[in-house]
Amino acid sequence: MKSTVSDLVVQRSATTARGEAAVPTRLSVARTREALLELKKATDRCRECPLGARATQAVCGEGRVRSAIMVVGEQPGDKEDVQGRPFVGPAGKLLDRALDELGWTREELYVTNAVKHFKYELRGKRRMHKTPAQREAEACHHWLQDEIDLVRPPALVALGATAARVLLGRQAGTATRRGGPCWSPCIPPHCCVATPGSATRPGRRG
């Protein structure tokens, strides 16, 4: 199931004259929020991989829709799956501590995950996190791409190997690229990607 929000998400032309991906048209803040709500509904219905059938719901991003930085984690956890919001469990507490050390606030950012449904294995009654397979991350990639096209942050911060692989493809040697910004054919030309290590205070863009 591909995105059903193409009338609200930017109309992408295939390529520019140089064969590069065209930069999407910017929507108003109100239209962006509307499109993100439609994206959430479409993602809830997604069954392109087995994760959607087992999860409580899809967990899309939230935050400032004109943020200078989009933070991309791996996938929702148990609490995120129940509440339908990203970074509200243990990973969210860790993120908040890191943001506090940087002098940032969650309200300045847009936070999301590379994979939109919770992958887990049962241990008794507990649902334990399980790393998404590459095929599952690839199935979710177009949902993340829609979020990037709507929010259009100049910078993306990849938290962990799964997010780095989704955003950077073969360039995603997290250990060797930690802290340094880079560009990739996997992301729009207006974005760069960094793994944690070198960050500056995000600018305010509306």
Backbone as CSV, one residue per row, in Angstrom:
resi,resn,N_x,N_y,N_z,CA_x,CA_y,CA_z,C_x,C_y,C_z
1,MET,0.841,-1.191,0.000,0.000,0.000,0.000,0.875,1.240,0.000
2,LYS,0.867,1.980,-1.050,1.645,3.199,-1.107,0.853,4.344,-0.506
3,SER,1.519,5.476,-0.276,0.878,6.607,0.359,-0.360,7.044,-0.404
4,THR,-1.414,7.345,0.340,-2.655,7.810,-0.278,-2.826,9.306,-0.101
5,VAL,-1.787,10.010,0.243,-1.917,11.433,0.534,-1.201,12.275,-0.505
6,SER,-1.070,11.770,-1.715,-0.306,12.486,-2.739,-0.946,13.814,-3.114
7,ASP,-2.260,13.970,-2.848,-2.908,15.247,-3.140,-2.549,16.300,-2.113
8,LEU,-2.103,15.877,-0.927,-1.715,16.817,0.117,-0.212,16.887,0.254
9,VAL,0.441,15.737,0.177,1.903,15.743,0.145,2.290,16.333,-1.191
10,VAL,3.444,16.963,-1.231,3.863,17.640,-2.437,3.750,16.822,-3.702
11,GLN,3.462,17.499,-4.781,3.461,16.841,-6.085,4.905,16.797,-6.567
12,ARG,5.488,15.606,-6.625,6.891,15.483,-7.022,6.997,15.289,-8.528
13,SER,7.805,16.079,-9.191,8.118,15.759,-10.582,9.237,14.729,-10.545
14,ALA,9.370,13.939,-11.580,10.288,12.796,-11.542,11.728,13.225,-11.322
15,THR,12.233,14.085,-12.187,13.626,14.509,-12.056,13.776,15.919,-12.601
16,THR,14.879,16.529,-12.255,15.241,17.792,-12.865,15.968,17.503,-14.168
17,ALA,16.372,18.569,-14.863,17.074,18.394,-16.139,18.389,17.647,-15.953
18,ARG,18.971,17.739,-14.742,20.239,17.071,-14.486,20.040,15.663,-13.942
19,GLY,18.793,15.215,-13.904,18.526,13.866,-13.427,18.446,13.752,-11.922
20,GLU,18.390,14.901,-11.204,18.299,14.873,-9.751,16.840,14.940,-9.331
21,ALA,16.554,14.458,-8.126,15.186,14.536,-7.614,14.784,15.993,-7.465
22,ALA,13.572,16.314,-7.903,13.094,17.683,-7.797,12.775,18.029,-6.349
23,VAL,13.000,19.294,-5.958,12.684,19.744,-4.611,11.181,19.932,-4.500
24,PRO,10.512,19.315,-3.489,9.073,19.424,-3.370,8.613,20.842,-3.088
25,THR,7.372,21.134,-3.442,6.766,22.418,-3.161,6.412,22.494,-1.689
26,ARG,6.679,23.630,-1.056,6.391,23.803,0.369,4.911,24.105,0.564
27,LEU,4.263,23.354,1.460,2.883,23.614,1.830,2.843,24.586,2.995
28,SER,1.685,25.191,3.234,1.509,26.037,4.405,1.582,25.175,5.662
29,VAL,1.768,25.816,6.817,1.830,25.073,8.078,0.532,24.311,8.301
30,ALA,-0.595,24.958,8.054,-1.890,24.296,8.262,-2.059,23.097,7.338
31,ARG,-1.682,23.247,6.077,-1.803,22.143,5.123,-0.815,21.023,5.448
32,THR,0.351,21.404,5.952,1.324,20.388,6.352,0.776,19.543,7.485
33,ARG,0.176,20.193,8.489,-0.408,19.442,9.609,-1.543,18.542,9.119
34,GLU,-2.346,19.055,8.208,-3.434,18.256,7.651,-2.877,17.030,6.927
35,ALA,-1.836,17.243,6.143,-1.239,16.139,5.392,-0.614,15.105,6.324
36,LEU,0.005,15.554,7.412,0.600,14.626,8.365,-0.471,13.774,9.052
37,LEU,-1.639,14.358,9.314,-2.751,13.582,9.880,-3.235,12.529,8.892
38,GLU,-3.329,12.903,7.622,-3.732,11.937,6.595,-2.682,10.837,6.436
39,LEU,-1.424,11.225,6.577,-0.345,10.247,6.490,-0.444,9.224,7.617
40,LYS,-0.769,9.702,8.808,-0.942,8.800,9.954,-2.056,7.785,9.674
41,LYS,-3.189,8.241,9.136,-4.305,7.346,8.830,-3.894,6.300,7.789
42,ALA,-3.174,6.745,6.773,-2.735,5.815,5.728,-1.737,4.800,6.274
43,THR,-0.836,5.262,7.144,0.160,4.360,7.719,-0.492,3.326,8.628
44,ASP,-1.549,3.716,9.332,-2.288,2.773,10.176,-2.807,1.586,9.363
45,ARG,-3.172,1.841,8.106,-3.749,0.789,7.262,-2.681,-0.046,6.551
46,CYS,-1.416,0.344,6.682,-0.355,-0.286,5.908,-0.142,-1.745,6.330
47,ARG,-0.064,-2.615,5.335,0.251,-4.026,5.558,1.301,-4.492,4.541
48,GLU,2.213,-3.594,4.200,3.252,-3.940,3.234,4.284,-4.904,3.806
49,CYS,4.331,-5.011,5.129,5.135,-6.026,5.787,4.309,-6.560,6.957
50,PRO,4.718,-7.633,7.601,3.895,-8.236,8.659,3.731,-7.390,9.925
51,LEU,4.545,-6.360,10.114,4.528,-5.632,11.380,3.197,-4.937,11.640
52,GLY,2.564,-4.413,10.602,1.332,-3.660,10.782,0.203,-4.481,11.376
53,ALA,0.160,-5.768,11.045,-0.926,-6.622,11.531,-0.786,-6.937,13.016
54,ARG,0.435,-6.905,13.537,0.672,-7.269,14.944,0.674,-6.061,15.873
55,ALA,0.976,-4.892,15.343,1.080,-3.699,16.173,-0.299,-3.151,16.536
56,THR,-0.348,-2.377,17.619,-1.592,-1.724,18.018,-1.989,-0.659,17.013
57,GLN,-1.015,0.083,16.536,-1.245,1.185,15.606,0.096,1.632,15.037
58,ALA,0.037,2.417,13.986,1.251,3.041,13.468,1.627,4.217,14.365
59,VAL,2.906,4.487,14.434,3.389,5.632,15.203,4.178,6.527,14.260
60,CYS,3.566,7.626,13.862,4.246,8.599,12.996,4.884,9.684,13.847
61,GLY,5.506,10.634,13.187,6.234,11.665,13.909,5.356,12.743,14.485
62,GLU,5.966,13.592,15.298,5.271,14.751,15.850,6.303,15.822,16.160
63,GLY,5.811,17.052,16.291,6.695,18.153,16.639,6.489,19.355,15.743
64,ARG,7.483,20.227,15.734,7.414,21.458,14.951,7.468,21.132,13.460
65,VAL,6.466,21.574,12.722,6.403,21.210,11.301,7.307,22.084,10.438
66,ARG,7.941,23.074,11.024,8.964,23.855,10.325,10.283,23.763,11.082
67,SER,10.531,22.607,11.663,11.754,22.434,12.434,12.979,22.414,11.529
68,ALA,14.080,22.911,12.052,15.343,22.844,11.320,15.955,21.451,11.387
69,ILE,15.496,20.638,12.347,16.074,19.305,12.536,14.970,18.275,12.722
70,MET,15.076,17.165,11.978,14.209,16.014,12.188,15.059,14.906,12.798
71,VAL,14.628,14.405,13.951,15.315,13.301,14.620,14.625,12.007,14.206
72,VAL,15.405,11.059,13.700,14.856,9.794,13.208,15.435,8.638,14.030
73,GLY,14.555,7.960,14.781,14.961,6.785,15.532,14.705,5.514,14.743
74,GLU,14.795,4.367,15.424,14.649,3.087,14.739,13.189,2.724,14.528
75,GLN,12.444,2.537,15.618,11.053,2.106,15.552,10.372,2.445,16.873
76,PRO,9.040,2.416,16.933,8.359,2.613,18.212,8.656,1.466,19.167
77,GLY,8.566,1.743,20.449,8.655,0.701,21.459,7.267,0.348,21.979
78,ASP,7.228,-0.390,23.077,5.951,-0.847,23.622,5.059,0.323,24.019
79,LYS,5.596,1.281,24.741,4.784,2.423,25.187,4.345,3.282,24.001
80,GLU,5.224,3.458,23.034,4.867,4.238,21.844,3.733,3.550,21.072
81,ASP,3.812,2.238,20.976,2.787,1.468,20.272,1.424,1.640,20.936
82,VAL,1.396,1.670,22.254,0.128,1.812,22.983,-0.409,3.238,22.888
83,GLN,0.489,4.220,23.040,0.049,5.613,23.081,-0.063,6.262,21.698
84,GLY,0.612,5.671,20.707,0.547,6.238,19.364,1.393,7.473,19.169
85,ARG,2.408,7.663,20.036,3.290,8.828,19.948,4.742,8.376,20.009
86,PRO,5.639,9.051,19.284,7.048,8.643,19.283,7.790,9.115,20.529
87,PHE,8.767,8.319,20.963,9.693,8.686,22.029,8.988,9.055,23.339
88,VAL,8.056,8.220,23.769,7.407,8.429,25.069,7.813,7.361,26.085
89,GLY,8.628,6.381,25.664,9.096,5.326,26.551,10.528,5.571,26.999
90,PRO,11.257,4.512,27.329,12.646,4.654,27.788,13.542,5.395,26.790
91,ALA,13.372,5.125,25.493,14.184,5.835,24.494,13.892,7.326,24.520
92,GLY,12.647,7.685,24.798,12.278,9.101,24.886,12.937,9.788,26.067
93,LYS,13.051,9.072,27.186,13.724,9.648,28.354,15.202,9.870,28.062
94,LEU,15.804,8.910,27.363,17.208,9.059,26.978,17.375,10.238,26.025
95,LEU,16.453,10.360,25.070,16.505,11.483,24.130,16.370,12.810,24.869
96,ASP,15.439,12.895,25.807,15.232,14.141,26.538,16.473,14.530,27.336
97,ARG,17.158,13.534,27.910,18.392,13.846,28.637,19.456,14.387,27.689
98,ALA,19.548,13.779,26.514,20.534,14.245,25.536,20.197,15.661,25.061
99,LEU,18.924,15.915,24.821,18.515,17.250,24.389,18.799,18.286,25.460
100,ASP,18.568,17.907,26.718,18.826,18.828,27.821,20.304,19.184,27.889
101,GLU,21.174,18.203,27.646,22.613,18.472,27.651,23.001,19.417,26.517
102,LEU,22.278,19.332,25.394,22.565,20.198,24.254,21.924,21.571,24.385
103,GLY,21.005,21.710,25.341,20.284,22.971,25.478,19.144,23.098,24.497
104,TRP,18.679,21.962,23.968,17.548,21.963,23.051,16.279,21.606,23.811
105,THR,15.141,21.824,23.189,13.875,21.346,23.731,13.198,20.479,22.680
106,ARG,12.385,19.544,23.142,11.652,18.664,22.217,10.757,19.491,21.295
107,GLU,10.228,20.603,21.795,9.299,21.425,21.015,9.950,22.056,19.798
108,GLU,11.279,22.144,19.791,11.986,22.729,18.651,12.170,21.749,17.503
109,LEU,11.938,20.472,17.745,12.282,19.425,16.790,11.050,18.744,16.231
110,TYR,11.270,17.983,15.173,10.288,17.014,14.697,10.924,15.655,14.921
111,VAL,10.244,14.777,15.669,10.811,13.470,15.998,9.960,12.371,15.375
112,THR,10.624,11.362,14.834,9.916,10.275,14.179,10.788,9.027,14.202
113,ASN,10.347,7.975,13.528,11.110,6.734,13.436,11.173,6.255,11.992
114,ALA,12.204,5.496,11.688,12.346,4.945,10.338,11.286,3.893,10.054
115,VAL,10.955,3.089,11.065,9.920,2.050,10.948,8.731,2.487,11.786
116,LYS,7.526,2.380,11.245,6.349,2.980,11.874,5.556,2.039,12.762
117,HIS,5.819,0.730,12.723,5.116,-0.221,13.575,6.114,-0.922,14.498
118,PHE,5.642,-1.278,15.677,6.463,-1.909,16.712,6.725,-3.381,16.376
119,LYS,7.990,-3.737,16.262,8.361,-5.133,16.080,8.806,-5.693,17.432
120,TYR,8.236,-6.832,17.801,8.531,-7.379,19.121,8.431,-8.901,19.102
121,GLU,8.941,-9.489,20.185,8.731,-10.912,20.433,8.205,-11.057,21.857
122,LEU,7.307,-12.008,22.056,6.702,-12.202,23.368,7.626,-13.016,24.267
123,ARG,7.811,-12.545,25.490,8.505,-13.288,26.538,7.563,-13.310,27.734
124,GLY,6.810,-14.381,27.842,5.725,-14.400,28.811,4.659,-13.427,28.340
125,LYS,4.324,-12.463,29.187,3.330,-11.452,28.805,3.973,-10.167,28.309
126,ARG,5.302,-10.124,28.327,6.003,-8.894,27.942,6.313,-8.898,26.455
127,ARG,6.172,-7.742,25.835,6.534,-7.570,24.430,7.919,-6.940,24.381
128,MET,8.879,-7.699,23.923,10.260,-7.242,23.921,10.662,-6.771,22.523
129,HIS,11.363,-5.650,22.494,11.832,-5.060,21.240,12.639,-6.050,20.420
130,LYS,12.416,-6.042,19.119,13.205,-6.831,18.184,13.582,-5.936,17.012
131,THR,14.837,-5.955,16.616,15.314,-5.072,15.556,14.611,-5.368,14.228
132,PRO,14.110,-4.348,13.550,13.452,-4.578,12.250,14.428,-5.143,11.226
133,ALA,13.919,-6.023,10.385,14.713,-6.546,9.278,14.838,-5.493,8.183
134,GLN,15.824,-5.666,7.326,16.027,-4.698,6.248,14.785,-4.577,5.371
135,ARG,14.127,-5.701,5.085,12.925,-5.672,4.242,11.809,-4.852,4.893
136,GLU,11.702,-4.939,6.211,10.675,-4.180,6.924,10.985,-2.691,6.907
137,ALA,12.260,-2.355,7.081,12.656,-0.946,7.010,12.439,-0.387,5.614
138,GLU,12.744,-1.185,4.596,12.542,-0.736,3.213,11.062,-0.540,2.906
139,ALA,10.196,-1.403,3.449,8.759,-1.262,3.217,8.224,0.028,3.814
140,CYS,8.841,0.489,4.888,8.394,1.708,5.574,9.019,2.980,5.000
141,HIS,10.004,2.815,4.134,10.798,3.978,3.737,9.966,5.088,3.102
142,HIS,8.966,4.736,2.311,8.208,5.797,1.623,7.367,6.621,2.596
143,TRP,6.980,6.015,3.748,6.263,6.808,4.750,7.189,7.854,5.363
144,LEU,8.414,7.452,5.675,9.395,8.408,6.190,9.697,9.471,5.148
145,GLN,9.792,9.065,3.891,10.069,10.019,2.820,8.969,11.070,2.734
146,ASP,7.702,10.644,2.912,6.605,11.604,2.906,6.743,12.608,4.052
147,GLU,7.134,12.125,5.229,7.331,13.041,6.361,8.437,14.052,6.055
148,ILE,9.536,13.564,5.492,10.642,14.468,5.154,10.188,15.507,4.132
149,ASP,9.434,15.071,3.117,8.962,15.991,2.082,8.014,17.044,2.645
150,LEU,7.253,16.678,3.661,6.303,17.620,4.256,6.990,18.604,5.200
151,VAL,7.831,18.093,6.094,8.496,18.952,7.077,9.663,19.707,6.451
152,ARG,10.357,19.050,5.537,11.498,19.621,4.813,12.558,20.219,5.738
153,PRO,13.075,19.439,6.671,14.134,19.950,7.545,15.457,20.028,6.797
154,PRO,16.264,21.045,7.051,17.590,21.091,6.435,18.504,19.980,6.937
155,ALA,18.232,19.469,8.138,19.113,18.448,8.721,18.289,17.329,9.347
156,LEU,18.806,16.112,9.207,18.220,14.932,9.829,19.261,14.321,10.754
157,VAL,18.846,13.935,11.954,19.744,13.262,12.887,19.301,11.814,12.995
158,ALA,20.175,10.893,12.605,19.862,9.467,12.635,20.329,8.875,13.963
159,LEU,19.378,8.321,14.718,19.701,7.691,15.996,19.787,6.186,15.803
160,GLY,20.995,5.675,15.655,21.187,4.246,15.533,21.383,3.766,14.112
161,ALA,21.770,2.488,14.015,22.159,1.913,12.732,20.995,1.778,11.763
162,THR,19.808,1.401,12.255,18.666,1.228,11.349,18.304,2.541,10.684
163,ALA,18.188,3.608,11.467,17.865,4.916,10.907,18.938,5.385,9.943
164,ALA,20.204,5.156,10.290,21.298,5.569,9.409,21.243,4.822,8.083
165,ARG,20.957,3.508,8.127,20.884,2.732,6.884,19.729,3.213,6.011
166,VAL,18.595,3.512,6.618,17.438,3.975,5.844,17.737,5.317,5.182
167,LEU,18.397,6.200,5.903,18.642,7.546,5.384,19.853,7.621,4.464
168,LEU,20.855,6.788,4.705,22.117,6.923,3.988,22.448,5.754,3.071
169,GLY,21.666,4.682,3.133,21.943,3.545,2.277,23.319,2.973,2.552
170,ARG,24.085,2.753,1.508,25.399,2.121,1.647,26.410,3.002,2.382
171,GLN,26.088,4.294,2.524,27.022,5.177,3.212,26.914,5.092,4.734
172,ALA,26.031,4.227,5.219,25.650,4.287,6.624,26.607,3.587,7.572
173,GLY,27.887,3.776,7.435,28.821,3.243,8.421,28.765,4.127,9.646
174,THR,27.828,3.846,10.554,27.581,4.726,11.694,28.849,4.998,12.486
175,ALA,29.660,3.971,12.692,30.854,4.149,13.515,31.833,5.125,12.879
176,THR,31.953,5.069,11.535,32.943,5.924,10.875,32.391,7.310,10.587
177,ARG,31.060,7.466,10.554,30.475,8.761,10.236,29.899,9.467,11.459
178,ARG,30.067,8.905,12.635,29.456,9.493,13.822,29.907,10.936,14.002
179,GLY,28.937,11.833,14.050,29.236,13.229,14.300,29.428,14.063,13.066
180,GLY,29.530,13.494,11.893,29.779,14.289,10.701,28.597,14.321,9.764
181,PRO,28.213,15.499,9.259,27.101,15.576,8.311,27.491,15.003,6.952
182,CYS,26.521,14.427,6.241,26.774,13.920,4.905,25.494,13.929,4.099
183,TRP,25.642,13.764,2.791,24.517,13.767,1.870,24.421,12.409,1.195
184,SER,23.246,12.075,0.704,23.044,10.756,0.117,21.949,10.818,-0.938
185,PRO,22.012,9.979,-1.973,20.914,9.891,-2.947,19.607,9.417,-2.323
186,CYS,19.661,8.844,-1.106,18.459,8.342,-0.443,17.604,9.450,0.151
187,ILE,18.138,10.667,0.242,17.395,11.755,0.867,17.296,12.920,-0.114
188,PRO,16.345,13.848,0.113,16.190,14.984,-0.797,17.437,15.866,-0.815
189,PRO,17.640,16.612,-1.903,18.853,17.426,-2.020,18.918,18.567,-1.019
190,HIS,17.780,18.908,-0.369,17.823,20.010,0.590,18.232,19.548,1.983
191,CYS,18.513,18.257,2.186,18.809,17.712,3.518,20.237,17.217,3.624
192,CYS,20.775,17.291,4.828,21.987,16.545,5.151,21.667,15.693,6.377
193,VAL,22.482,14.679,6.606,22.244,13.742,7.705,23.456,13.725,8.618
194,ALA,23.191,13.673,9.922,24.267,13.516,10.897,23.879,12.435,11.885
195,THR,24.869,11.676,12.348,24.660,10.792,13.482,25.097,11.551,14.725
196,PRO,24.624,11.204,15.925,24.911,11.998,17.123,26.395,12.233,17.336
197,GLY,26.719,13.474,17.710,28.122,13.776,17.976,28.475,15.216,17.679
198,SER,27.918,15.772,16.590,28.198,17.177,16.295,26.897,17.848,15.954
199,ALA,26.389,18.618,16.875,25.112,19.267,16.668,25.187,20.698,17.149
200,THR,24.456,21.559,16.506,24.347,22.939,16.929,22.892,23.209,17.244
201,ARG,22.617,24.288,17.926,21.250,24.574,18.328,20.379,24.745,17.088
202,PRO,19.221,24.062,17.021,18.376,24.157,15.840,17.774,25.541,15.691
203,GLY,17.760,26.045,14.457,17.121,27.329,14.201,15.611,27.206,14.250
204,ARG,14.918,28.305,14.440,13.465,28.323,14.510,12.945,28.791,13.168
205,ARG,12.082,27.982,12.561,11.632,28.270,11.201,10.105,28.362,11.119
206,GLY,9.449,28.796,12.157,7.999,28.981,12.088,7.276,28.004,12.950
